[in-house]
Amino acid sequence: MELRIAGLVNESIVDGPGLRYAVFTQGCPHGCEGCHNPQTHSFEGGSLADTDDIFKDILKDPLLDGVTFSGGEPFCQCAPLADLARKIHSKGGMNVISYTGYTFEYLISHADEKNGFMQLLENCDYIIDGRFELDKRSLELKFRGSGNQRFIDVKRSLESKKAVALTDEEIDRI
């Protein structure tokens, strides 16, 4: 499937726990003040990539702990990212994390067949949710930029029908 990306990082230690492959999507509707990746905001920028090619690239590195979808806003391209996440899980051993400016509650309440929010959520192990808020910025948070953002266990959250945020200690065990 075709995906509009801003870039790919083969080995990252800042986009989630462990050694990760990071997919930076192109296009974001949020426009958060102080965004770390403002070059990803335009929906016309970046380049097109095929999820099969990205998956083949991921498989080249046996040391990866997981894959992170960042952006831009990954939930603006749910279908190709859900496809990629399914492929990653089919090989076993790696988790999938997605950043999103939307909250877990928003994604659940607005999910429909057209936007594919649930399709992507169900194929992610974890999400870091919430818009970046400059006045809540902190360099002490694990893999989050501002204090309003949560590191959420998606499977547990879907089962309990409410967001289950992980503690720093739980994040360390991923």
DODOKE-836341 format. One record per residue: x, y, z of N, C-alpha, C in turn; residue in one letter. Coordinates in steps of 0.1 Angstrom, whole numbers, padded with zeros to 4 digits. Example, Ala and Ser with C-alpha at 12.3 -4.5 7.8 and 13.67 -1.06 7.14 Angstrom:
residues 2
((0132, -0057, 0078), (0123, -0045, 0078), (0132, -0033, 0078), A),
((0128, -0022, 0071), (0137, -0011, 0071), (0129, 0000, 0079), S),
This chain:
residues 174
((0008, -0012, 0000), (0000, 0000, 0000), (0009, 0012, 0000), M),
((0004, 0023, -0006), (0011, 0035, -0007), (0010, 0044, 0006), E),
((0021, 0050, 0011), (0021, 0058, 0023), (0029, 0070, 0020), L),
((0024, 0082, 0024), (0031, 0094, 0022), (0040, 0097, 0035), R),
((0053, 0097, 0033), (0062, 0098, 0044), (0071, 0110, 0043), I),
((0075, 0115, 0055), (0085, 0126, 0056), (0099, 0120, 0056), A),
((0100, 0107, 0061), (0113, 0101, 0062), (0112, 0088, 0070), G),
((0123, 0081, 0070), (0125, 0068, 0077), (0138, 0069, 0085), L),
((0138, 0063, 0097), (0150, 0062, 0105), (0152, 0047, 0108), V),
((0163, 0041, 0103), (0166, 0027, 0104), (0168, 0023, 0119), N),
((0175, 0031, 0127), (0177, 0027, 0141), (0176, 0039, 0149), E),
((0166, 0039, 0158), (0163, 0051, 0167), (0162, 0046, 0181), S),
((0168, 0054, 0190), (0166, 0051, 0204), (0158, 0061, 0211), I),
((0153, 0071, 0204), (0145, 0082, 0210), (0130, 0081, 0207), V),
((0126, 0072, 0198), (0112, 0072, 0194), (0104, 0060, 0200), D),
((0108, 0056, 0212), (0102, 0045, 0219), (0113, 0036, 0226), G),
((0108, 0027, 0234), (0118, 0018, 0241), (0126, 0009, 0232), P),
((0138, 0007, 0235), (0147, -0002, 0227), (0151, 0004, 0214), G),
((0156, -0004, 0205), (0161, 0000, 0192), (0149, -0001, 0182), L),
((0146, 0010, 0176), (0134, 0011, 0168), (0136, 0015, 0154), R),
((0128, 0011, 0145), (0127, 0016, 0131), (0116, 0027, 0132), Y),
((0118, 0039, 0128), (0108, 0049, 0128), (0103, 0054, 0115), A),
((0090, 0054, 0113), (0084, 0059, 0101), (0077, 0072, 0104), V),
((0082, 0083, 0097), (0077, 0096, 0099), (0067, 0099, 0088), F),
((0054, 0100, 0091), (0044, 0102, 0081), (0044, 0117, 0078), T),
((0039, 0120, 0066), (0038, 0134, 0061), (0023, 0138, 0062), Q),
((0021, 0150, 0068), (0007, 0155, 0069), (0002, 0155, 0083), G),
((-0002, 0167, 0088), (-0007, 0167, 0102), (-0017, 0179, 0103), C),
((-0029, 0177, 0108), (-0038, 0187, 0109), (-0037, 0196, 0122), P),
((-0029, 0192, 0132), (-0029, 0197, 0145), (-0022, 0211, 0146), H),
((-0010, 0213, 0140), (-0003, 0225, 0140), (0001, 0229, 0154), G),
((0006, 0220, 0162), (0009, 0223, 0176), (0021, 0233, 0177), C),
((0019, 0243, 0185), (0030, 0253, 0187), (0042, 0246, 0193), E),
((0054, 0248, 0187), (0066, 0242, 0192), (0068, 0227, 0188), G),
((0060, 0223, 0178), (0062, 0210, 0172), (0076, 0206, 0169), C),
((0080, 0194, 0172), (0094, 0189, 0169), (0096, 0187, 0155), H),
((0085, 0184, 0147), (0087, 0181, 0133), (0077, 0189, 0124), N),
((0079, 0203, 0124), (0070, 0211, 0116), (0070, 0209, 0101), P),
((0081, 0203, 0096), (0083, 0201, 0082), (0073, 0190, 0078), Q),
((0067, 0182, 0087), (0058, 0172, 0084), (0043, 0176, 0083), T),
((0041, 0189, 0085), (0027, 0193, 0086), (0020, 0193, 0072), H),
((0026, 0197, 0062), (0020, 0198, 0048), (0016, 0184, 0043), S),
((0003, 0183, 0039), (-0001, 0170, 0033), (0004, 0168, 0019), F),
((0010, 0178, 0013), (0015, 0177, -0001), (0030, 0174, -0001), E),
((0037, 0175, 0011), (0051, 0174, 0011), (0055, 0159, 0012), G),
((0068, 0157, 0015), (0073, 0143, 0016), (0074, 0136, 0003), G),
((0073, 0122, 0004), (0074, 0114, -0008), (0065, 0102, -0005), S),
((0063, 0094, -0016), (0055, 0082, -0015), (0064, 0070, -0013), L),
((0059, 0061, -0004), (0067, 0049, -0002), (0056, 0037, -0002), A),
((0061, 0025, -0004), (0053, 0014, -0004), (0055, 0006, 0009), D),
((0044, 0002, 0015), (0045, -0005, 0028), (0053, -0018, 0027), T),
((0052, -0025, 0015), (0060, -0037, 0013), (0075, -0034, 0014), D),
((0079, -0023, 0007), (0093, -0019, 0007), (0098, -0016, 0021), D),
((0090, -0008, 0028), (0093, -0005, 0042), (0095, -0017, 0051), I),
((0085, -0026, 0049), (0086, -0039, 0057), (0098, -0047, 0054), F),
((0102, -0048, 0041), (0114, -0055, 0037), (0127, -0048, 0044), K),
((0127, -0035, 0044), (0138, -0027, 0051), (0138, -0030, 0066), D),
((0127, -0031, 0072), (0126, -0034, 0086), (0132, -0048, 0089), I),
((0129, -0058, 0081), (0133, -0071, 0082), (0148, -0073, 0081), L),
((0155, -0063, 0075), (0169, -0064, 0073), (0177, -0063, 0087), K),
((0171, -0058, 0097), (0177, -0055, 0110), (0172, -0064, 0121), D),
((0179, -0075, 0124), (0174, -0084, 0134), (0175, -0079, 0148), P),
((0182, -0068, 0150), (0183, -0062, 0163), (0172, -0053, 0168), L),
((0162, -0050, 0159), (0151, -0041, 0162), (0142, -0047, 0173), L),
((0138, -0038, 0182), (0128, -0042, 0192), (0114, -0039, 0187), D),
((0113, -0029, 0178), (0100, -0025, 0174), (0100, -0014, 0163), G),
((0088, -0010, 0159), (0086, 0000, 0149), (0077, 0011, 0155), V),
((0081, 0024, 0152), (0074, 0035, 0157), (0068, 0043, 0145), T),
((0055, 0046, 0146), (0049, 0055, 0136), (0048, 0069, 0142), F),
((0054, 0079, 0136), (0054, 0093, 0141), (0050, 0102, 0130), S),
((0052, 0114, 0131), (0048, 0123, 0120), (0053, 0137, 0121), G),
((0044, 0143, 0115), (0030, 0142, 0110), (0021, 0135, 0119), G),
((0009, 0132, 0114), (-0001, 0125, 0122), (-0004, 0111, 0115), E),
((0001, 0101, 0122), (-0001, 0087, 0116), (-0016, 0084, 0114), P),
((-0024, 0089, 0123), (-0039, 0085, 0121), (-0046, 0092, 0110), F),
((-0038, 0100, 0102), (-0044, 0105, 0089), (-0041, 0095, 0078), C),
((-0033, 0084, 0081), (-0030, 0074, 0071), (-0032, 0060, 0077), Q),
((-0044, 0058, 0082), (-0046, 0045, 0090), (-0045, 0033, 0082), C),
((-0050, 0032, 0070), (-0050, 0020, 0062), (-0036, 0015, 0059), A),
((-0027, 0023, 0053), (-0014, 0017, 0050), (-0006, 0014, 0063), P),
((-0008, 0022, 0074), (0000, 0019, 0086), (-0006, 0007, 0093), L),
((-0019, 0004, 0093), (-0024, -0008, 0098), (-0019, -0020, 0090), A),
((-0018, -0019, 0077), (-0013, -0029, 0069), (0002, -0032, 0073), D),
((0010, -0022, 0074), (0024, -0024, 0078), (0025, -0030, 0092), L),
((0017, -0025, 0102), (0017, -0031, 0115), (0013, -0046, 0115), A),
((0003, -0050, 0107), (0000, -0064, 0106), (0012, -0072, 0101), R),
((0019, -0067, 0091), (0030, -0074, 0086), (0041, -0075, 0097), K),
((0043, -0065, 0104), (0053, -0065, 0115), (0050, -0076, 0125), I),
((0037, -0076, 0129), (0033, -0086, 0139), (0033, -0100, 0134), H),
((0031, -0101, 0121), (0031, -0115, 0115), (0045, -0122, 0117), S),
((0056, -0114, 0118), (0069, -0119, 0120), (0072, -0122, 0134), K),
((0065, -0116, 0143), (0067, -0118, 0158), (0079, -0111, 0163), G),
((0079, -0108, 0176), (0091, -0103, 0182), (0092, -0088, 0183), G),
((0084, -0081, 0175), (0085, -0066, 0175), (0072, -0060, 0179), M),
((0072, -0049, 0187), (0060, -0042, 0190), (0059, -0030, 0181), N),
((0047, -0024, 0180), (0044, -0013, 0172), (0038, -0002, 0181), V),
((0044, 0010, 0180), (0040, 0022, 0187), (0036, 0033, 0177), I),
((0026, 0040, 0180), (0022, 0052, 0172), (0021, 0064, 0181), S),
((0027, 0075, 0176), (0024, 0088, 0182), (0011, 0093, 0175), Y),
((0003, 0101, 0183), (-0008, 0107, 0177), (-0012, 0120, 0185), T),
((-0016, 0130, 0178), (-0020, 0142, 0184), (-0035, 0141, 0190), G),
((-0041, 0131, 0185), (-0055, 0128, 0190), (-0054, 0121, 0204), Y),
((-0064, 0122, 0212), (-0065, 0114, 0224), (-0071, 0100, 0221), T),
((-0068, 0090, 0229), (-0074, 0077, 0228), (-0089, 0078, 0228), F),
((-0094, 0086, 0236), (-0109, 0088, 0237), (-0115, 0094, 0224), E),
((-0108, 0103, 0218), (-0112, 0109, 0206), (-0112, 0098, 0195), Y),
((-0101, 0091, 0194), (-0100, 0080, 0183), (-0111, 0070, 0185), L),
((-0114, 0066, 0197), (-0125, 0056, 0199), (-0139, 0062, 0195), I),
((-0141, 0074, 0200), (-0155, 0080, 0198), (-0157, 0085, 0183), S),
((-0146, 0087, 0176), (-0148, 0091, 0162), (-0144, 0081, 0152), H),
((-0141, 0069, 0156), (-0138, 0058, 0147), (-0149, 0054, 0138), A),
((-0146, 0053, 0125), (-0156, 0047, 0115), (-0148, 0040, 0104), D),
((-0156, 0034, 0095), (-0149, 0027, 0084), (-0141, 0036, 0075), E),
((-0145, 0049, 0073), (-0138, 0058, 0064), (-0125, 0062, 0070), K),
((-0124, 0066, 0083), (-0111, 0071, 0088), (-0102, 0060, 0092), N),
((-0107, 0048, 0096), (-0099, 0036, 0099), (-0092, 0037, 0113), G),
((-0096, 0046, 0121), (-0090, 0048, 0134), (-0089, 0035, 0142), F),
((-0100, 0027, 0142), (-0100, 0015, 0150), (-0091, 0005, 0143), M),
((-0090, 0004, 0130), (-0082, -0005, 0123), (-0067, -0003, 0127), Q),
((-0063, 0010, 0128), (-0049, 0012, 0132), (-0047, 0009, 0147), L),
((-0056, 0014, 0155), (-0055, 0012, 0169), (-0054, -0003, 0172), L),
((-0062, -0012, 0166), (-0061, -0026, 0169), (-0048, -0032, 0165), E),
((-0041, -0026, 0156), (-0028, -0031, 0152), (-0016, -0025, 0158), N),
((-0018, -0016, 0168), (-0008, -0010, 0176), (-0007, -0016, 0190), C),
((0005, -0018, 0195), (0006, -0023, 0209), (0005, -0011, 0218), D),
((0010, 0000, 0215), (0010, 0012, 0223), (0008, 0025, 0215), Y),
((0002, 0035, 0221), (0002, 0048, 0215), (0007, 0058, 0225), I),
((0013, 0069, 0220), (0015, 0081, 0228), (0006, 0091, 0223), I),
((-0004, 0095, 0231), (-0015, 0103, 0226), (-0015, 0117, 0231), D),
((-0022, 0126, 0225), (-0023, 0140, 0229), (-0014, 0149, 0221), G),
((-0020, 0161, 0219), (-0012, 0171, 0212), (0000, 0176, 0220), R),
((0010, 0180, 0214), (0022, 0186, 0221), (0017, 0199, 0226), F),
((0019, 0202, 0239), (0015, 0215, 0245), (0028, 0221, 0250), E),
((0032, 0232, 0244), (0044, 0239, 0247), (0045, 0243, 0262), L),
((0034, 0248, 0268), (0035, 0252, 0282), (0036, 0240, 0291), D),
((0034, 0228, 0286), (0036, 0216, 0294), (0048, 0207, 0290), K),
((0057, 0214, 0282), (0069, 0207, 0277), (0078, 0202, 0289), R),
((0083, 0190, 0288), (0092, 0185, 0298), (0102, 0176, 0291), S),
((0115, 0177, 0294), (0125, 0168, 0289), (0127, 0156, 0298), L),
((0119, 0155, 0309), (0120, 0144, 0319), (0110, 0133, 0316), E),
((0102, 0134, 0306), (0091, 0124, 0304), (0097, 0114, 0294), L),
((0094, 0101, 0296), (0098, 0090, 0288), (0090, 0091, 0275), K),
((0097, 0094, 0264), (0092, 0093, 0250), (0080, 0102, 0248), F),
((0078, 0112, 0256), (0067, 0122, 0255), (0073, 0136, 0256), R),
((0067, 0145, 0249), (0072, 0159, 0249), (0065, 0168, 0259), G),
((0053, 0165, 0262), (0046, 0174, 0272), (0037, 0166, 0282), S),
((0035, 0171, 0293), (0029, 0164, 0304), (0015, 0159, 0302), G),
((0008, 0165, 0292), (-0006, 0160, 0289), (-0006, 0147, 0281), N),
((0006, 0143, 0275), (0006, 0131, 0267), (0007, 0119, 0276), Q),
((0001, 0108, 0271), (0001, 0095, 0278), (0007, 0084, 0269), R),
((0014, 0075, 0276), (0020, 0063, 0269), (0009, 0052, 0273), F),
((0001, 0048, 0263), (-0010, 0040, 0265), (-0008, 0026, 0260), I),
((-0012, 0016, 0268), (-0013, 0002, 0264), (-0026, 0000, 0256), D),
((-0025, -0001, 0243), (-0037, -0002, 0235), (-0046, -0014, 0238), V),
((-0040, -0026, 0238), (-0047, -0038, 0240), (-0055, -0038, 0254), K),
((-0048, -0034, 0264), (-0055, -0033, 0277), (-0066, -0022, 0277), R),
((-0063, -0011, 0270), (-0073, 0000, 0269), (-0085, -0004, 0262), S),
((-0084, -0012, 0251), (-0095, -0016, 0243), (-0104, -0026, 0251), L),
((-0097, -0035, 0259), (-0104, -0045, 0267), (-0112, -0038, 0278), E),
((-0106, -0028, 0285), (-0112, -0022, 0296), (-0121, -0010, 0292), S),
((-0121, -0007, 0279), (-0129, 0004, 0273), (-0126, 0018, 0280), K),
((-0113, 0019, 0284), (-0108, 0032, 0289), (-0093, 0032, 0288), K),
((-0087, 0044, 0286), (-0073, 0045, 0284), (-0065, 0040, 0296), A),
((-0055, 0031, 0294), (-0047, 0025, 0304), (-0033, 0031, 0301), V),
((-0029, 0041, 0309), (-0016, 0047, 0307), (-0005, 0039, 0315), A),
((0006, 0038, 0309), (0017, 0031, 0316), (0025, 0040, 0325), L),
((0031, 0035, 0335), (0040, 0042, 0344), (0054, 0041, 0337), T),
((0063, 0049, 0342), (0077, 0049, 0337), (0083, 0035, 0339), D),
((0080, 0029, 0350), (0085, 0015, 0353), (0080, 0005, 0343), E),
((0067, 0006, 0339), (0061, -0003, 0329), (0067, 0000, 0315), E),
((0069, 0012, 0312), (0076, 0016, 0299), (0089, 0010, 0299), I),
((0097, 0010, 0310), (0110, 0004, 0310), (0111, -0011, 0307), D),
((0099, -0018, 0310), (0099, -0032, 0308), (0095, -0036, 0294), R),
((0092, -0027, 0285), (0088, -0030, 0271), (0100, -0034, 0263), I),
